[in-house]
Amino acid sequence: MTIDLLRWWDRLPYVGAKGEVVAPRVIPLKLDVPVMRVRHRHTQEKLQPPPDSWKELNKYPTELLREIDRYLQRVNTEKMRNSKRMAWIGHALQYACPAMRKIYSEHYKSEALPESHDRREGLVAAANVCSQLAVGYKRQLNEDFALPDIRYARVRPRVRHYALRVLELLRMEQRLRAMRYQNLSEKNWQDCNQVFFALSQCEDVDEQQLSLNCLQVLLDSSANEGVRRAPAMTSLSQVYLYIQFNGLFNINALLCQKLHVVDAQIASIIDSITVIPDHGKELGHGKLLVYHGQDCPPYFKRQDEVQRKKQLAWLAARGEFSAGEALSSEYKLRAFIIDVAPLDAMLMKEHQKFLVRFESQDFIEDVKAKGAKNKYNTVADQDDLANLLTIDAMCDGLQLKQRKEEREYILGQKVLYVYNGFMSVYKLLVDMATEKENENPDLAIDNDLRDALAGRSALIAADLQDNEFGQWFVVDRSEGGVHIKTRESEFTTALFIGQLVAFAYSREGLAKPTLGYVVRLRRNVRKEIEVTVRILSKAAVATAVQSEFLIKNDMALPAIVLEGDATVGRRLMLHHSHRLSSGTLVKTELDQQKTEIVSGMLKIQREFVIYSLEPPDGVSV
């Protein structure tokens, strides 16, 4: 009779120094990793260590990352000793981090739509490498976490280190994809929550460790290069919260150039954010809920029944339950509550500070005076505006959203005619008014080409065999907005968050277009761009506006008047560079005999600002 000493040894309880024991690991860890494949000795070359040729590609980060991606795909799917695999993954990480930093630094300020070839290829390669690196650490975590206590105790520091690396790489992938208006996949969200829930039951998730100095570089800092790239410390819980908040803020609704502002705001308050086990009661203000294995950002309301069914189906798919056991099981939900009240209060304070500054007459006059002399001041003003809009979107992300209008899905993919950009919309309204006033058929013919181009998102088709290339299609619509999509190419019309658009569902409808602005962009896997437009008005008129100062200097500003209804009065829209201070008396070209007062700023976006108009109690210019 033989005795398996290793198996006997594994059954012994682990007792460390001073009676230390390993906390029970009730929650298992089964992260998503690819299936191992067997290498055929005669048909496939044996995998070699990382090649020295990577050194020669340091000046070409995109090519380097492509080589690393191809190499890691084999490392993560071939059978080999764990020590060898992790050594090669660690070696690849040392080359990948500087390359990803170069790509991020080069492209984080450029526009995402249309996207240049170099930007797309670089960001896609960097995101793919992040995913492959994470897979390597996930596989080792799965094995280590399944060890018996007496063996697990010996690898606990390694488990904490690899868990941190997994979350850091997920955060990097989230950031890189956000620059292209893409989200983390559902599997990545599940893995993120699995790691934190599993580690929090047996390890110190607040332990400070050396972080990857990759995308966390303070790119806009005034500090010197050495200080900006100095190694930083972080913890498992901090990286986890960064991922959760970036998902919560819906980074598809943020300017991709300002994602580092999100990090800076979170960093200033993250030590005040608390994560506690779920108490089972109703959630109060500023409380968010995250379930174990959840495949999306945190919830504002309880989703117990929905999550119970999803988790049972998820566990059954992984083989932890049979289908029958899953249906009859009284599965206990595990969840954490995140208290975001300190973050909400801080963001509201920052938002109010920016808003007061932008509404200040002294600030507006100062910008106008300096802007004419120094281009830097204009750029700085635009940067301040972008920061304000970023914080505004973050504040909005911390509020519960409830749909007010019923959404109508368009099964037939109705074609849409779209004009984008303030001056393009202004010119459309002027042309429509002129055409209607003159009733000139020749003028209508001249506008046929303009209207035809409005039905396409690209003037040149990248694929001449695709008949639907460049057309706008409606996905769904409601009273408050419309969701549209188009095929993407390098010729796609420039679009950005906060851009003014005018649209109609037919060419005839362009005579009275609907005005809105872009609030969300999203790239999907089918090379399509999805655009969400929020409606501003269905009755708009182009005009020119003058204040007392402009009249004296024989000047006027292009403007759009949004006609009001019973609930909303007349509103004045200007380009954001033409802001007016509250209380300014103005006249419009529509009615030279009537003087109105700019009573307050209702909305400000990257391309336009909207004011309310009120009568001035008998005062005239």
Phi, psi and omega in degrees: 000127178260147181246125177278094185295325181295317179293321178296319180296322181295334182283344181290141176291144180270128175230113182270201180297138178056038176075015180296136178231160176276126179299146180302136178256078183288319180277119179284168179232110179227083183282157184284114178225152180289158179286139176291142176242151181272131179277130178278120188301322188269343185249346184229136181289142180294138181291129182259165175300165179308134186285151176290344182294345178299329181298327183286346183259011183300330180276356181233076189301323181294314178296320178300315181293326176296318178295318179296320179298313179297321180293315182293330177301322177283319180301321185279352183238354179260146179284129177198173178295142181299322182297321179291316181299314184290328177294318180290323177294319177297323178294317179296324179298322181295329177276325186288321185299310178298324180293317178295324179295320178297315181294317179296315181296326183284328191244357187291341179261354182277159181288145183269346182210116359288157185251132179290159180299315182296320180296313181299311183296320180295312182291322178295316179297318180295317179295321179296321179293319175305315181297316181292320176298317179297322180301318180299315179290325179298317182299316179292323178298317179304316182289315181296319185288339180272359181290152172297161186306316187293331177269327178298325182300331182280344182244014183300315177301322179293321178298315180295321180294314182290325177297319178296319179297320179300312182292322178296318180291325175295321179294319177297316179298320178300317180293314181297320178289326178297328178295341177250015181058050174234156181251164171296147178288162179299322179295322178293321176297318178298316180295320178302311181290325177300312182301312183292316180296316182293316182288328183292341181278343185221354182229164178275103183282353178261004178296132181278130178229162178289127184269164173287122180271077186238282180263356182278006179297133179281088189295329183261010182287149178273357181291163180288170187300319182296318180292320183293329183259010180296143179301143181240161178255147177208176181227165180300318182292323180293314179296322178299317180292323176302315180297316181297316182291320178297326174288323181292322182285358179052073186297350173289347179255013179246153174294127183297336179286347186244022180293333178291337176294323177300313179300317182297319179293318179294318182299328183288345186228359190297331180291344179266354180277130181248146176237120183232157176298149181296134180264356177083358181266176177295147182279133177274183180295135179079014180246132179241155184238133176233127179264155176297129180075013181296141185253025182202173178298172184300158179258151173269339179232158179295140178231042191303307184294318179297314182291325179298315179295318181294319182290323178295319177294323179295315180293323178295322179293332179273358177090007180278340174225151166277166182300319181292317179295324181296321182288326184266352185286141174267070186288130181270123179288141174244133184208158174240149174253128178253123180269107183256011181303317178299321179293319179299314181296319181294318180293320178298321179294316179296319181297316181295322179296316178294317185295318178299321179295318182288334180273353183288131179295322179298319181294317181297315180293324180294319179296317180296318183292316182283326184298329180288338184258332188221119180295332181299322180296324177295317178297318179297321178296317178296325179293318176298320178297317179297321177295318178299314182293326177295314179293324177299317179293325177294317176300318180295325180292339180270008180249144178292130179259132176229125182294129180265322182255146178289137182271134178253117180274134183261101183288328184275008181050067182295134182287142181240146175253124190232130168247130182234143183106140186302310184289328176295317178294318180300315180295322177300314181295323178295314181297319181295319180292320180294317180297320180290321183289318184273337183050046182264112181295329179295324178294323178295322179295320179299332182272358180298317180295317178302314181292324179296320179291334178294339179275004181231147179267351179217137180281334181239132179273129177288330179239105185291344181272353180267107184290333183265006183296135174082358178276150173270136176232145179271128176270308175203165181208160176210183179295333184267345183183183180218144180246118186234167179211163177203159173287139185263145171206176179290351179260003182299142179305139180297128178225147176207162179296130180091009180276138178284138177224152170235137184213162176208158183269358176207164180294324178294329181291345178293346176296334178218075187286162173265135179260139177205188177215155184285125179246345182203140174235147179207131173263134175249178188288347182266023179059039177244148175253125176256132184235128175255124182245128176264130185283135176259314184197149175252007178218100183229148182226132176282142181205184172236145184236144179226140170255180180300319180296316182292324179296318180296328182261011177055049181231161175210153180253138173294135184214163177231126177263124177264112182293143183265182177223203183294332184258332183236129180279188178295140181232148181248125178250130176234161169296145187298338178283353182249039183295146177244152178276152180298136181097358179290133177273132184224157170235146178247158179297336180295325183212091183292339183276351186250129177254136179231163183243136174282108189267342181173156179277122180268323183204141174227133179229179185300330185247345185210165175224143182239131178243154171272146179246135180222155177292145186268022179058049173086357180278140178231154180285000000 
